[in-house]
Amino acid sequence: MSEVQETTTIRPVSITSGAISELKKIMIQEKVPSEYGLRLGVKGGGCSGFSYILGFDSIKEGDQQYEIDGMMVIMSKAHGIYLLGMEVDYVDGLNNRGFTFNNPNAKETCGCGTSFSA
């Protein structure tokens, strides 16, 4: 008799329902191909050293794939250390509108909200 193994995948990031809703609207408006996922990542630069990557992309070698509330999320394995535990939200208020990043790994952030240091 063969042994059945169960694999549990822990989501490294969370995305609020408001952000998921807005991302799905953008996918429709911009006619994003259905095989694309939401790419979350970091890149060097920005006011504090790193900037966030948020966009739609295809899966590449070295990526990890997750599903969060029906949204395929892809991340480079190398970016996990900077993003683990991060929450992506969408704010649509009187004074502020756009995606926000609540990252527990950020030692410093700047006023733009899209740059941090680790």
N, CA, C and O atoms as a printed pandas DataFrame, in Angstrom:
     atom_number atom_name residue_name chain_id  residue_number  x_coord  y_coord  z_coord
0              1         N          MET        A               1    0.846   -1.175    0.000
1              2        CA          MET        A               1    0.000    0.000    0.000
2              3         C          MET        A               1    0.888    1.234    0.000
3              4         O          MET        A               1    1.827    1.325    0.791
4              5         N          SER        A               2    0.596    2.188   -0.888
5              6        CA          SER        A               2    1.394    3.408   -0.948
6              7         C          SER        A               2    0.895    4.426    0.083
7              8         O          SER        A               2   -0.283    4.469    0.439
8              9         N          GLU        A               3    1.833    5.227    0.535
9             10        CA          GLU        A               3    1.536    6.229    1.546
10            11         C          GLU        A               3    1.129    7.536    0.862
11            12         O          GLU        A               3    1.780    7.969   -0.089
12            13         N          VAL        A               4    0.071    8.152    1.338
13            14        CA          VAL        A               4   -0.388    9.418    0.777
14            15         C          VAL        A               4    0.219   10.547    1.585
15            16         O          VAL        A               4    0.102   10.584    2.810
16            17         N          GLN        A               5    0.876   11.475    0.882
17            18        CA          GLN        A               5    1.463   12.625    1.559
18            19         C          GLN        A               5    0.627   13.855    1.259
19            20         O          GLN        A               5    0.182   14.071    0.131
20            21         N          GLU        A               6    0.428   14.644    2.283
21            22        CA          GLU        A               6   -0.329   15.877    2.118
22            23         C          GLU        A               6    0.639   17.044    2.251
23            24         O          GLU        A               6    1.424   17.105    3.197
24            25         N          THR        A               7    0.580   17.940    1.327
25            26        CA          THR        A               7    1.456   19.110    1.356
26            27         C          THR        A               7    0.625   20.331    1.702
27            28         O          THR        A               7   -0.416   20.583    1.097
28            29         N          THR        A               8    1.096   21.079    2.677
29            30        CA          THR        A               8    0.427   22.324    3.051
30            31         C          THR        A               8    1.288   23.470    2.584
31            32         O          THR        A               8    2.472   23.538    2.915
32            33         N          THR        A               9    0.714   24.361    1.828
33            34        CA          THR        A               9    1.446   25.522    1.362
34            35         C          THR        A               9    1.002   26.732    2.167
35            36         O          THR        A               9   -0.174   27.096    2.175
36            37         N          ILE        A              10    1.951   27.340    2.835
37            38        CA          ILE        A              10    1.660   28.544    3.603
38            39         C          ILE        A              10    1.829   29.741    2.682
39            40         O          ILE        A              10    2.845   29.877    2.000
40            41         N          ARG        A              11    0.840   30.591    2.670
41            42        CA          ARG        A              11    0.922   31.792    1.835
42            43         C          ARG        A              11    1.888   32.780    2.487
43            44         O          ARG        A              11    1.715   33.132    3.653
44            45         N          PRO        A              12    2.884   33.223    1.758
45            46        CA          PRO        A              12    3.872   34.125    2.349
46            47         C          PRO        A              12    3.336   35.551    2.545
47            48         O          PRO        A              12    3.848   36.305    3.373
48            49         N          VAL        A              13    2.306   35.908    1.780
49            50        CA          VAL        A              13    1.727   37.248    1.869
50            51         C          VAL        A              13    0.210   37.123    1.957
51            52         O          VAL        A              13   -0.355   36.069    1.664
52            53         N          SER        A              14   -0.435   38.204    2.362
53            54        CA          SER        A              14   -1.898   38.235    2.331
54            55         C          SER        A              14   -2.338   39.427    1.494
55            56         O          SER        A              14   -1.639   40.435    1.394
56            57         N          ILE        A              15   -3.496   39.286    0.908
57            58        CA          ILE        A              15   -4.072   40.351    0.082
58            59         C          ILE        A              15   -5.499   40.540    0.563
59            60         O          ILE        A              15   -6.273   39.584    0.619
60            61         N          THR        A              16   -5.847   41.770    0.911
61            62        CA          THR        A              16   -7.185   42.029    1.430
62            63         C          THR        A              16   -8.232   41.848    0.340
63            64         O          THR        A              16   -7.919   41.872   -0.851
64            65         N          SER        A              17   -9.475   41.667    0.763
65            66        CA          SER        A              17  -10.558   41.487   -0.209
66            67         C          SER        A              17  -10.719   42.732   -1.085
67            68         O          SER        A              17  -11.046   42.618   -2.267
68            69         N          GLY        A              18  -10.492   43.912   -0.517
69            70        CA          GLY        A              18  -10.564   45.149   -1.308
70            71         C          GLY        A              18   -9.510   45.193   -2.405
71            72         O          GLY        A              18   -9.779   45.632   -3.523
72            73         N          ALA        A              19   -8.303   44.731   -2.071
73            74        CA          ALA        A              19   -7.224   44.692   -3.069
74            75         C          ALA        A              19   -7.520   43.643   -4.133
75            76         O          ALA        A              19   -7.303   43.893   -5.319
76            77         N          ILE        A              20   -8.014   42.472   -3.729
77            78        CA          ILE        A              20   -8.369   41.420   -4.702
78            79         C          ILE        A              20   -9.417   41.946   -5.671
79            80         O          ILE        A              20   -9.307   41.742   -6.880
80            81         N          SER        A              21  -10.426   42.616   -5.149
81            82        CA          SER        A              21  -11.496   43.166   -5.980
82            83         C          SER        A              21  -10.944   44.159   -6.998
83            84         O          SER        A              21  -11.297   44.104   -8.176
84            85         N          GLU        A              22  -10.089   45.055   -6.550
85            86        CA          GLU        A              22   -9.501   46.060   -7.448
86            87         C          GLU        A              22   -8.596   45.406   -8.489
87            88         O          GLU        A              22   -8.607   45.800   -9.655
88            89         N          LEU        A              23   -7.817   44.412   -8.075
89            90        CA          LEU        A              23   -6.930   43.710   -9.013
90            91         C          LEU        A              23   -7.729   42.986  -10.086
91            92         O          LEU        A              23   -7.328   42.978  -11.250
92            93         N          LYS        A              24   -8.852   42.377   -9.715
93            94        CA          LYS        A              24   -9.696   41.698  -10.704
94            95         C          LYS        A              24  -10.299   42.692  -11.692
95            96         O          LYS        A              24  -10.425   42.384  -12.877
96            97         N          LYS        A              25  -10.674   43.886  -11.217
97            98        CA          LYS        A              25  -11.178   44.943  -12.119
98            99         C          LYS        A              25  -10.101   45.343  -13.120
99           100         O          LYS        A              25  -10.369   45.496  -14.311
100          101         N          ILE        A              26   -8.873   45.511  -12.614
101          102        CA          ILE        A              26   -7.758   45.910  -13.486
102          103         C          ILE        A              26   -7.490   44.831  -14.533
103          104         O          ILE        A              26   -7.236   45.142  -15.697
104          105         N          MET        A              27   -7.546   43.557  -14.120
105          106        CA          MET        A              27   -7.320   42.454  -15.067
106          107         C          MET        A              27   -8.315   42.511  -16.228
107          108         O          MET        A              27   -7.950   42.288  -17.382
108          109         N          ILE        A              28   -9.568   42.811  -15.909
109          110        CA          ILE        A              28  -10.605   42.898  -16.945
110          111         C          ILE        A              28  -10.383   44.125  -17.817
111          112         O          ILE        A              28  -10.407   44.030  -19.044
112          113         N          GLN        A              29  -10.166   45.286  -17.186
113          114        CA          GLN        A              29   -9.987   46.544  -17.930
114          115         C          GLN        A              29   -8.787   46.491  -18.873
115          116         O          GLN        A              29   -8.843   46.980  -20.001
116          117         N          GLU        A              30   -7.691   45.884  -18.384
117          118        CA          GLU        A              30   -6.456   45.848  -19.174
118          119         C          GLU        A              30   -6.329   44.594  -20.035
119          120         O          GLU        A              30   -5.320   44.395  -20.712
120          121         N          LYS        A              31   -7.371   43.743  -20.003
121          122        CA          LYS        A              31   -7.386   42.507  -20.788
122          123         C          LYS        A              31   -6.130   41.655  -20.536
123          124         O          LYS        A              31   -5.471   41.198  -21.470
124          125         N          VAL        A              32   -5.825   41.458  -19.259
125          126        CA          VAL        A              32   -4.675   40.655  -18.861
126          127         C          VAL        A              32   -4.964   39.192  -19.208
127          128         O          VAL        A              32   -6.033   38.681  -18.872
128          129         N          PRO        A              33   -4.026   38.512  -19.874
129          130        CA          PRO        A              33   -4.248   37.108  -20.233
130          131         C          PRO        A              33   -4.553   36.253  -18.999
131          132         O          PRO        A              33   -3.975   36.469  -17.934
132          133         N          SER        A              34   -5.445   35.299  -19.142
133          134        CA          SER        A              34   -5.902   34.482  -18.011
134          135         C          SER        A              34   -4.793   33.631  -17.405
135          136         O          SER        A              34   -4.887   33.243  -16.240
136          137         N          GLU        A              35   -3.739   33.329  -18.174
137          138        CA          GLU        A              35   -2.649   32.519  -17.630
138          139         C          GLU        A              35   -1.650   33.351  -16.819
139          140         O          GLU        A              35   -0.728   32.794  -16.224
140          141         N          TYR        A              36   -1.822   34.660  -16.790
141          142        CA          TYR        A              36   -0.956   35.540  -15.998
142          143         C          TYR        A              36   -1.411   35.545  -14.542
143          144         O          TYR        A              36   -2.585   35.333  -14.238
144          145         N          GLY        A              37   -0.465   35.791  -13.664
145          146        CA          GLY        A              37   -0.764   35.932  -12.248
146          147         C          GLY        A              37   -0.283   37.282  -11.759
147          148         O          GLY        A              37    0.347   38.043  -12.493
148          149         N          LEU        A              38   -0.589   37.561  -10.517
149          150        CA          LEU        A              38   -0.131   38.799   -9.889
150          151         C          LEU        A              38    1.285   38.575   -9.387
151          152         O          LEU        A              38    1.518   37.721   -8.531
152          153         N          ARG        A              39    2.227   39.337   -9.917
153          154        CA          ARG        A              39    3.618   39.223   -9.471
154          155         C          ARG        A              39    3.861   40.218   -8.339
155          156         O          ARG        A              39    3.651   41.422   -8.487
156          157         N          LEU        A              40    4.313   39.674   -7.197
157          158        CA          LEU        A              40    4.753   40.485   -6.070
158          159         C          LEU        A              40    6.247   40.292   -5.933
159          160         O          LEU        A              40    6.747   39.172   -6.044
160          161         N          GLY        A              41    6.965   41.381   -5.693
161          162        CA          GLY        A              41    8.408   41.258   -5.544
162          163         C          GLY        A              41    9.013   42.549   -5.052
163          164         O          GLY        A              41    8.316   43.485   -4.662
164          165         N          VAL        A              42   10.327   42.573   -5.081
165          166        CA          VAL        A              42   11.079   43.760   -4.704
166          167         C          VAL        A              42   12.154   44.001   -5.743
167          168         O          VAL        A              42   12.569   43.090   -6.459
168          169         N          LYS        A              43   12.596   45.245   -5.810
169          170        CA          LYS        A              43   13.740   45.577   -6.654
170          171         C          LYS        A              43   14.528   46.666   -5.938
171          172         O          LYS        A              43   13.984   47.420   -5.131
172          173         N          GLY        A              44   15.802   46.731   -6.245
173          174        CA          GLY        A              44   16.648   47.755   -5.650
174          175         C          GLY        A              44   16.230   49.127   -6.135
175          176         O          GLY        A              44   15.850   49.292   -7.294
176          177         N          GLY        A              45   16.298   50.111   -5.254
177          178        CA          GLY        A              45   15.953   51.476   -5.620
178          179         C          GLY        A              45   14.895   52.044   -4.703
179          180         O          GLY        A              45   14.525   51.422   -3.708
180          181         N          GLY        A              46   14.418   53.196   -5.029
181          182        CA          GLY        A              46   13.422   53.852   -4.189
182          183         C          GLY        A              46   14.099   54.679   -3.109
183          184         O          GLY        A              46   15.318   54.626   -2.948
184          185         N          CYS        A              47   13.326   55.420   -2.392
185          186        CA          CYS        A              47   13.830   56.337   -1.364
186          187         C          CYS        A              47   14.577   55.629   -0.249
187          188         O          CYS        A              47   15.529   56.182    0.301
188          189         N          SER        A              48   14.160   54.408    0.097
189          190        CA          SER        A              48   14.717   53.720    1.268
190          191         C          SER        A              48   15.561   52.497    0.933
191          192         O          SER        A              48   16.015   51.810    1.849
192          193         N          GLY        A              49   15.787   52.201   -0.331
193          194        CA          GLY        A              49   16.640   51.082   -0.707
194          195         C          GLY        A              49   15.982   50.026   -1.570
195          196         O          GLY        A              49   16.609   49.514   -2.497
196          197         N          PHE        A              50   14.713   49.682   -1.282
197          198        CA          PHE        A              50   13.971   48.708   -2.076
198          199         C          PHE        A              50   12.621   49.299   -2.464
199          200         O          PHE        A              50   12.049   50.103   -1.727
200          201         N          SER        A              51   12.123   48.896   -3.620
201          202        CA          SER        A              51   10.769   49.246   -4.039
202          203         C          SER        A              51   10.006   47.957   -4.291
203          204         O          SER        A              51   10.591   46.925   -4.617
204          205         N          TYR        A              52    8.691   48.032   -4.135
205          206        CA          TYR        A              52    7.852   46.860   -4.366
206          207         C          TYR        A              52    7.537   46.717   -5.843
207          208         O          TYR        A              52    7.435   47.704   -6.571
208          209         N          ILE        A              53    7.385   45.464   -6.277
209          210        CA          ILE        A              53    6.911   45.142   -7.620
210          211         C          ILE        A              53    5.491   44.607   -7.457
211          212         O          ILE        A              53    5.251   43.708   -6.651
212          213         N          LEU        A              54    4.563   45.154   -8.212
213          214        CA          LEU        A              54    3.173   44.701   -8.206
214          215         C          LEU        A              54    2.665   44.829   -9.628
215          216         O          LEU        A              54    2.493   45.940  -10.129
216          217         N          GLY        A              55    2.424   43.712  -10.279
217          218        CA          GLY        A              55    1.953   43.740  -11.656
218          219         C          GLY        A              55    1.587   42.340  -12.118
219          220         O          GLY        A              55    1.772   41.368  -11.385
220          221         N          PHE        A              56    1.078   42.239  -13.315
221          222        CA          PHE        A              56    0.665   40.950  -13.864
222          223         C          PHE        A              56    1.758   40.420  -14.778
223          224         O          PHE        A              56    2.351   41.163  -15.560
224          225         N          ASP        A              57    2.014   39.119  -14.665
225          226        CA          ASP        A              57    3.138   38.530  -15.382
226          227         C          ASP        A              57    2.907   37.026  -15.526
227          228         O          ASP        A              57    2.037   36.451  -14.873
228          229         N          SER        A              58    3.697   36.409  -16.386
229          230        CA          SER        A              58    3.660   34.950  -16.520
230          231         C          SER        A              58    4.660   34.344  -15.536
231          232         O          SER        A              58    5.549   35.032  -15.034
232          233         N          ILE        A              59    4.504   33.070  -15.274
233          234        CA          ILE        A              59    5.403   32.372  -14.360
234          235         C          ILE        A              59    6.748   32.172  -15.037
235          236         O          ILE        A              59    6.823   31.802  -16.209
236          237         N          LYS        A              60    7.808   32.423  -14.281
237          238        CA          LYS        A              60    9.172   32.271  -14.779
238          239         C          LYS        A              60    9.902   31.228  -13.932
239          240         O          LYS        A              60    9.443   30.859  -12.851
240          241         N          GLU        A              61   11.031   30.763  -14.432
241          242        CA          GLU        A              61   11.836   29.803  -13.686
242          243         C          GLU        A              61   12.269   30.437  -12.360
243          244         O          GLU        A              61   12.677   31.598  -12.325
244          245         N          GLY        A              62   12.177   29.677  -11.286
245          246        CA          GLY        A              62   12.562   30.185   -9.972
246          247         C          GLY        A              62   11.421   30.856   -9.229
247          248         O          GLY        A              62   11.621   31.381   -8.133
248          249         N          ASP        A              63   10.216   30.847   -9.813
249          250        CA          ASP        A              63    9.052   31.453   -9.158
250          251         C          ASP        A              63    8.332   30.441   -8.282
251          252         O          ASP        A              63    8.394   29.235   -8.521
252          253         N          GLN        A              64    7.658   30.943   -7.276
253          254        CA          GLN        A              64    6.724   30.161   -6.486
254          255         C          GLN        A              64    5.338   30.679   -6.812
255          256         O          GLN        A              64    5.163   31.866   -7.086
256          257         N          GLN        A              65    4.355   29.799   -6.784
257          258        CA          GLN        A              65    2.982   30.162   -7.153
258          259         C          GLN        A              65    2.054   29.830   -5.992
259          260         O          GLN        A              65    2.158   28.770   -5.376
260          261         N          TYR        A              66    1.142   30.761   -5.706
261          262        CA          TYR        A              66    0.162   30.598   -4.634
262          263         C          TYR        A              66   -1.193   31.048   -5.160
263          264         O          TYR        A              66   -1.273   31.800   -6.132
264          265         N          GLU        A              67   -2.242   30.592   -4.521
265          266        CA          GLU        A              67   -3.568   31.108   -4.840
266          267         C          GLU        A              67   -4.110   31.785   -3.591
267          268         O          GLU        A              67   -4.161   31.191   -2.514
268          269         N          ILE        A              68   -4.508   33.023   -3.754
269          270        CA          ILE        A              68   -5.076   33.789   -2.650
270          271         C          ILE        A              68   -6.432   34.300   -3.102
271          272         O          ILE        A              68   -6.516   35.172   -3.967
272          273         N          ASP        A              69   -7.489   33.764   -2.521
273          274        CA          ASP        A              69   -8.875   34.153   -2.838
274          275         C          ASP        A              69   -9.145   34.182   -4.338
275          276         O          ASP        A              69   -9.718   35.138   -4.861
276          277         N          GLY        A              70   -8.722   33.118   -5.020
277          278        CA          GLY        A              70   -8.983   32.995   -6.442
278          279         C          GLY        A              70   -7.998   33.727   -7.341
279          280         O          GLY        A              70   -8.124   33.670   -8.565
280          281         N          MET        A              71   -7.027   34.410   -6.763
281          282        CA          MET        A              71   -6.029   35.151   -7.535
282          283         C          MET        A              71   -4.718   34.368   -7.502
283          284         O          MET        A              71   -4.207   34.043   -6.430
284          285         N          MET        A              72   -4.177   34.065   -8.694
285          286        CA          MET        A              72   -2.878   33.415   -8.747
286          287         C          MET        A              72   -1.812   34.469   -8.435
287          288         O          MET        A              72   -1.757   35.520   -9.074
288          289         N          VAL        A              73   -0.976   34.176   -7.455
289          290        CA          VAL        A              73    0.088   35.085   -7.043
290          291         C          VAL        A              73    1.411   34.389   -7.307
291          292         O          VAL        A              73    1.592   33.228   -6.939
292          293         N          ILE        A              74    2.342   35.101   -7.948
293          294        CA          ILE        A              74    3.663   34.546   -8.227
294          295         C          ILE        A              74    4.731   35.450   -7.616
295          296         O          ILE        A              74    4.616   36.676   -7.595
296          297         N          MET        A              75    5.761   34.793   -7.127
297          298        CA          MET        A              75    6.858   35.491   -6.470
298          299         C          MET        A              75    8.153   34.760   -6.747
299          300         O          MET        A              75    8.181   33.529   -6.755
300          301         N          SER        A              76    9.210   35.489   -6.969
301          302        CA          SER        A              76   10.524   34.866   -7.066
302          303         C          SER        A              76   10.886   34.327   -5.684
303          304         O          SER        A              76   10.665   34.999   -4.677
304          305         N          LYS        A              77   11.440   33.123   -5.636
305          306        CA          LYS        A              77   11.830   32.531   -4.354
306          307         C          LYS        A              77   12.772   33.451   -3.584
307          308         O          LYS        A              77   12.718   33.514   -2.356
308          309         N          ALA        A              78   13.630   34.161   -4.303
309          310        CA          ALA        A              78   14.615   35.031   -3.665
310          311         C          ALA        A              78   13.979   36.234   -2.961
311          312         O          ALA        A              78   14.609   36.833   -2.089
312          313         N          HIS        A              79   12.761   36.593   -3.316
313          314        CA          HIS        A              79   12.117   37.763   -2.728
314          315         C          HIS        A              79   11.357   37.440   -1.444
315          316         O          HIS        A              79   10.951   38.347   -0.718
316          317         N          GLY        A              80   11.165   36.153   -1.163
317          318        CA          GLY        A              80   10.376   35.734   -0.010
318          319         C          GLY        A              80   10.860   36.309    1.311
319          320         O          GLY        A              80   10.050   36.666    2.166
320          321         N          ILE        A              81   12.169   36.402    1.486
321          322        CA          ILE        A              81   12.720   36.902    2.747
322          323         C          ILE        A              81   12.291   38.347    3.022
323          324         O          ILE        A              81   12.169   38.747    4.180
324          325         N          TYR        A              82   12.064   39.125    1.972
325          326        CA          TYR        A              82   11.667   40.526    2.129
326          327         C          TYR        A              82   10.151   40.705    2.258
327          328         O          TYR        A              82    9.680   41.720    2.769
328          329         N          LEU        A              83    9.402   39.716    1.793
329          330        CA          LEU        A              83    7.948   39.874    1.707
330          331         C          LEU        A              83    7.156   39.015    2.687
331          332         O          LEU        A              83    5.950   39.215    2.830
332          333         N          LEU        A              84    7.793   38.075    3.360
333          334        CA          LEU        A              84    7.096   37.160    4.245
334          335         C          LEU        A              84    6.275   37.914    5.287
335          336         O          LEU        A              84    6.808   38.726    6.043
336          337         N          GLY        A              85    4.978   37.637    5.316
337          338        CA          GLY        A              85    4.082   38.275    6.276
338          339         C          GLY        A              85    3.484   39.601    5.814
339          340         O          GLY        A              85    2.706   40.211    6.548
340          341         N          MET        A              86    3.828   40.053    4.623
341          342        CA          MET        A              86    3.337   41.335    4.119
342          343         C          MET        A              86    1.855   41.257    3.752
343          344         O          MET        A              86    1.368   40.221    3.298
344          345         N          GLU        A              87    1.150   42.368    3.956
345          346        CA          GLU        A              87   -0.251   42.486    3.547
346          347         C          GLU        A              87   -0.360   43.563    2.473
347          348         O          GLU        A              87    0.150   44.671    2.636
348          349         N          VAL        A              88   -1.029   43.225    1.378
349          350        CA          VAL        A              88   -1.316   44.187    0.316
350          351         C          VAL        A              88   -2.774   44.596    0.464
351          352         O          VAL        A              88   -3.659   43.745    0.561
352          353         N          ASP        A              89   -3.016   45.887    0.482
353          354        CA          ASP        A              89   -4.373   46.413    0.631
354          355         C          ASP        A              89   -4.616   47.443   -0.468
355          356         O          ASP        A              89   -3.681   47.895   -1.130
356          357         N          TYR        A              90   -5.866   47.800   -0.650
357          358        CA          TYR        A              90   -6.229   48.867   -1.582
358          359         C          TYR        A              90   -7.039   49.900   -0.816
359          360         O          TYR        A              90   -8.046   49.577   -0.187
360          361         N          VAL        A              91   -6.589   51.140   -0.876
361          362        CA          VAL        A              91   -7.247   52.239   -0.181
362          363         C          VAL        A              91   -7.922   53.120   -1.219
363          364         O          VAL        A              91   -7.310   53.482   -2.224
364          365         N          ASP        A              92   -9.171   53.462   -0.982
365          366        CA          ASP        A              92   -9.909   54.340   -1.893
366          367         C          ASP        A              92  -10.604   55.409   -1.054
367          368         O          ASP        A              92  -11.827   55.422   -0.911
368          369         N          GLY        A              93   -9.788   56.298   -0.510
369          370        CA          GLY        A              93  -10.312   57.331    0.376
370          371         C          GLY        A              93  -10.238   58.713   -0.242
371          372         O          GLY        A              93   -9.813   58.888   -1.384
372          373         N          LEU        A              94  -10.657   59.674    0.534
373          374        CA          LEU        A              94  -10.669   61.063    0.090
374          375         C          LEU        A              94   -9.260   61.608   -0.137
375          376         O          LEU        A              94   -9.012   62.334   -1.100
376          377         N          ASN        A              95   -8.345   61.249    0.757
377          378        CA          ASN        A              95   -6.985   61.775    0.682
378          379         C          ASN        A              95   -5.981   60.827    0.047
379          380         O          ASN        A              95   -4.871   61.237   -0.291
380          381         N          ASN        A              96   -6.351   59.587   -0.118
381          382        CA          ASN        A              96   -5.395   58.605   -0.603
382          383         C          ASN        A              96   -6.116   57.525   -1.400
383          384         O          ASN        A              96   -7.196   57.077   -1.015
384          385         N          ARG        A              97   -5.511   57.109   -2.514
385          386        CA          ARG        A              97   -6.091   56.050   -3.326
386          387         C          ARG        A              97   -4.968   55.239   -3.943
387          388         O          ARG        A              97   -4.064   55.792   -4.569
388          389         N          GLY        A              98   -5.027   53.927   -3.767
389          390        CA          GLY        A              98   -4.027   53.060   -4.369
390          391         C          GLY        A              98   -3.703   51.879   -3.495
391          392         O          GLY        A              98   -4.304   51.687   -2.438
392          393         N          PHE        A              99   -2.742   51.082   -3.943
393          394        CA          PHE        A              99   -2.328   49.898   -3.215
394          395         C          PHE        A              99   -1.349   50.283   -2.121
395          396         O          PHE        A              99   -0.483   51.136   -2.318
396          397         N          THR        A             100   -1.494   49.646   -0.964
397          398        CA          THR        A             100   -0.592   49.889    0.159
398          399         C          THR        A             100    0.051   48.574    0.557
399          400         O          THR        A             100   -0.507   47.499    0.337
400          401         N          PHE        A             101    1.232   48.676    1.145
401          402        CA          PHE        A             101    2.015   47.509    1.538
402          403         C          PHE        A             101    2.339   47.622    3.022
403          404         O          PHE        A             101    3.042   48.539    3.445
404          405         N          ASN        A             102    1.823   46.686    3.806
405          406        CA          ASN        A             102    2.112   46.634    5.233
406          407         C          ASN        A             102    3.098   45.495    5.434
407          408         O          ASN        A             102    2.709   44.328    5.489
408          409         N          ASN        A             103    4.381   45.841    5.545
409          410        CA          ASN        A             103    5.441   44.846    5.552
410          411         C          ASN        A             103    6.135   44.803    6.916
411          412         O          ASN        A             103    6.818   45.758    7.284
412          413         N          PRO        A             104    5.971   43.712    7.669
413          414        CA          PRO        A             104    6.612   43.621    8.978
414          415         C          PRO        A             104    8.133   43.508    8.902
415          416         O          PRO        A             104    8.808   43.663    9.920
416          417         N          ASN        A             105    8.683   43.244    7.725
417          418        CA          ASN        A             105   10.134   43.122    7.550
418          419         C          ASN        A             105   10.807   44.455    7.284
419          420         O          ASN        A             105   12.034   44.548    7.318
420          421         N          ALA        A             106   10.021   45.485    7.021
421          422        CA          ALA        A             106   10.589   46.788    6.695
422          423         C          ALA        A             106   11.064   47.478    7.966
423          424         O          ALA        A             106   10.291   47.685    8.902
424          425         N          LYS        A             107   12.341   47.829    7.987
425          426        CA          LYS        A             107   12.895   48.561    9.126
426          427         C          LYS        A             107   12.566   50.048    9.008
427          428         O          LYS        A             107   12.357   50.728   10.013
428          429         N          GLU        A             108   12.524   50.536    7.793
429          430        CA          GLU        A             108   12.176   51.936    7.520
430          431         C          GLU        A             108   11.343   51.985    6.255
431          432         O          GLU        A             108   11.531   51.178    5.345
432          433         N          THR        A             109   10.427   52.930    6.203
433          434        CA          THR        A             109    9.677   53.190    4.979
434          435         C          THR        A             109    9.758   54.689    4.711
435          436         O          THR        A             109   10.200   55.462    5.560
436          437         N          CYS        A             110    9.328   55.082    3.526
437          438        CA          CYS        A             110    9.340   56.505    3.227
438          439         C          CYS        A             110    7.904   56.971    3.000
439          440         O          CYS        A             110    6.965   56.176    3.036
440          441         N          GLY        A             111    7.756   58.249    2.772
441          442        CA          GLY        A             111    6.431   58.851    2.613
442          443         C          GLY        A             111    5.644   58.337    1.424
443          444         O          GLY        A             111    4.415   58.402    1.433
444          445         N          CYS        A             112    6.317   57.825    0.395
445          446        CA          CYS        A             112    5.611   57.360   -0.795
446          447         C          CYS        A             112    4.877   56.046   -0.530
447          448         O          CYS        A             112    3.921   55.720   -1.235
448          449         N          GLY        A             113    5.314   55.289    0.480
449          450        CA          GLY        A             113    4.653   54.028    0.837
450          451         C          GLY        A             113    5.008   52.855   -0.052
451          452         O          GLY        A             113    4.507   51.752    0.166
452          453         N          THR        A             114    5.857   53.057   -1.048
453          454        CA          THR        A             114    6.227   51.955   -1.922
454          455         C          THR        A             114    7.718   51.636   -1.837
455          456         O          THR        A             114    8.235   50.869   -2.649
456          457         N          SER        A             115    8.408   52.217   -0.864
457          458        CA          SER        A             115    9.835   52.015   -0.709
458          459         C          SER        A             115   10.130   51.656    0.748
459          460         O          SER        A             115    9.476   52.156    1.663
460          461         N          PHE        A             116   11.119   50.787    0.951
461          462        CA          PHE        A             116   11.446   50.375    2.311
462          463         C          PHE        A             116   12.899   49.929    2.403
463          464         O          PHE        A             116   13.554   49.709    1.384
464          465         N          SER        A             117   13.393   49.797    3.613
465          466        CA          SER        A             117   14.710   49.188    3.833
466          467         C          SER        A             117   14.508   47.986    4.746
467          468         O          SER        A             117   13.602   47.964    5.579
468          469         N          ALA        A             118   15.362   46.998    4.574
469          470        CA          ALA        A             118   15.227   45.759    5.356
470          471         C          ALA        A             118   16.445   45.557    6.238
471          472         O          ALA        A             118   16.520   44.571    6.972
